[in-house]
Amino acid sequence: FRRVLFRSFSAFTFTCVTANGQPRIVKFDAIDSLLHSRTEGVTVLNFWATWCKPCVAELPYFEELNKNHASEKLKVILVSLDFKREFETRLKSFLMANKISATVLLLDEPDYNSWIDKVDSSWSGAIPATVVLANEKKLFFEKEFTSYNSLNQIIQPLMPK
């Protein structure tokens, strides 16, 4: 049932929102590269969309995580599953209204069934979903985080000392 959610998407591409607000389009291989790179520190990938109520509810926790650990080795990347055609009218205005400073990627990849399993083989395709990468560890959460503390309790032990 949950994979049906993605069947309504016809084509996905990544658009990276940079600090100056200019998008940069990349393919899934950019995310795949993140999933397989092992850098010092922690990388958090949150898959979300503006039309997903639980996603929007937890978004402030990821933003707080990004701000609280800005000087540390932590990257928060918000991977939006909104439609590319709504980037200017919906997503960009949502990001500005909510003062999102974390990196935002807009996914626009045609074969969603292939990339869902590449993110995590246990992922049904439902959002919100989060991947946490630290050294050789990969943690996957197919759920909504209900507080900043519930998210930070996962991240804090993984942070470099």
C-alpha positions in Angstrom: 0.0 0.0 0.0 2.7 2.5 0.9 4.6 2.1 -2.3 1.4 3.1 -4.1 2.1 6.6 -2.7 5.1 6.9 -4.9 3.4 5.6 -8.0 1.6 8.9 -8.4 5.0 10.6 -9.0 5.9 10.5 -12.7 9.5 11.8 -12.5 11.9 12.8 -9.8 15.2 14.8 -9.9 17.3 16.3 -7.2 17.3 20.1 -6.8 19.7 21.3 -4.2 18.8 24.6 -2.6 22.0 26.5 -1.9 22.6 29.3 0.5 21.7 31.9 -2.2 18.4 30.0 -3.0 19.5 28.9 -6.5 18.6 25.2 -7.2 21.1 22.7 -8.6 19.7 19.6 -10.2 21.4 16.2 -9.5 20.3 12.6 -10.0 19.8 9.8 -7.4 23.5 8.9 -7.7 24.2 12.0 -5.6 22.1 10.5 -2.7 23.5 7.0 -3.4 27.0 8.5 -3.1 26.0 10.0 0.3 24.6 6.7 1.5 27.9 4.9 0.7 30.5 7.5 1.7 32.0 7.3 5.1 33.1 10.7 6.3 34.0 11.7 9.8 30.9 12.9 11.6 27.2 12.3 11.1 25.0 12.7 8.1 21.2 12.8 8.5 19.0 12.3 5.5 15.3 13.0 6.1 12.8 12.1 3.3 9.8 14.3 3.6 7.3 16.5 1.6 5.3 19.6 2.2 2.0 17.7 1.7 2.9 15.1 4.4 1.5 16.3 7.8 3.8 14.1 10.0 6.8 15.2 7.9 6.0 18.9 8.4 5.4 18.3 12.1 8.9 16.8 12.7 10.8 19.3 10.4 11.5 21.8 13.2 13.4 19.0 15.1 15.7 18.5 12.1 16.2 22.3 11.7 17.0 22.6 15.5 19.4 19.7 15.1 21.1 21.4 12.2 21.4 24.7 14.2 22.5 23.1 17.5 25.3 21.2 15.8 26.3 23.7 13.2 29.9 24.0 14.5 30.2 20.2 14.8 30.6 17.5 12.2 26.9 17.0 11.4 25.2 17.4 8.0 21.4 17.5 7.9 20.0 17.0 4.4 16.2 17.3 3.9 15.2 15.3 0.8 11.9 16.6 -0.4 9.5 14.4 -2.4 7.4 17.4 -3.6 6.7 17.8 -7.3 9.4 19.6 -9.2 6.7 21.7 -10.9 5.8 23.0 -7.4 9.3 24.1 -6.5 8.7 27.8 -7.0 5.1 27.9 -5.9 5.0 25.5 -2.9 8.4 24.2 -1.8 10.5 27.3 -2.0 7.9 29.5 -0.3 7.5 26.8 2.4 11.3 26.8 3.0 11.4 30.6 3.2 8.3 30.8 5.5 9.8 28.2 7.9 13.3 29.7 7.7 14.9 26.3 6.8 18.7 26.6 6.8 19.5 22.9 6.3 20.4 21.6 2.9 17.2 20.8 0.9 17.2 18.4 -2.0 14.1 18.0 -4.3 13.9 14.4 -5.6 12.8 13.9 -9.2 13.8 10.3 -10.2 11.6 8.3 -12.6 12.1 4.8 -11.2 11.2 5.2 -7.5 11.1 1.5 -6.9 14.8 1.2 -7.7 15.9 4.0 -5.3 13.6 3.2 -2.4 15.4 -0.1 -1.9 18.8 1.5 -2.4 18.1 3.9 0.5 17.1 0.9 2.7 15.8 -2.5 1.8 13.3 -2.4 4.7 11.7 0.9 3.5 8.1 0.5 2.4 8.2 3.9 0.7 6.2 5.7 3.4 7.4 9.1 4.7 8.7 10.5 6.8 11.8 8.3 6.7 15.2 9.1 8.0 18.7 7.6 7.4 21.5 8.4 9.9 25.1 7.7 8.7 28.0 7.7 11.1 31.4 6.0 10.4 30.4 2.4 9.4 26.9 2.7 10.9 23.7 3.2 9.0 20.5 3.6 11.0 17.1 3.7 9.3 13.8 5.0 10.8 10.5 4.8 9.0 8.6 6.9 11.5 7.8 10.4 12.6 10.1 11.8 15.4 7.7 13.4 18.0 10.3 15.6 19.7 13.7 17.1 19.3 15.0 14.9 22.2 13.9 11.7 20.5 15.9 12.7 17.4 18.9 14.1 19.4 19.1 10.9 21.5 19.9 9.0 18.4 22.4 11.5 17.0 24.3 12.5 20.2 26.0 9.1 20.9 27.2 9.0 17.2 28.8 12.4 17.3 32.7 12.5 17.2 34.2 13.1 20.6 
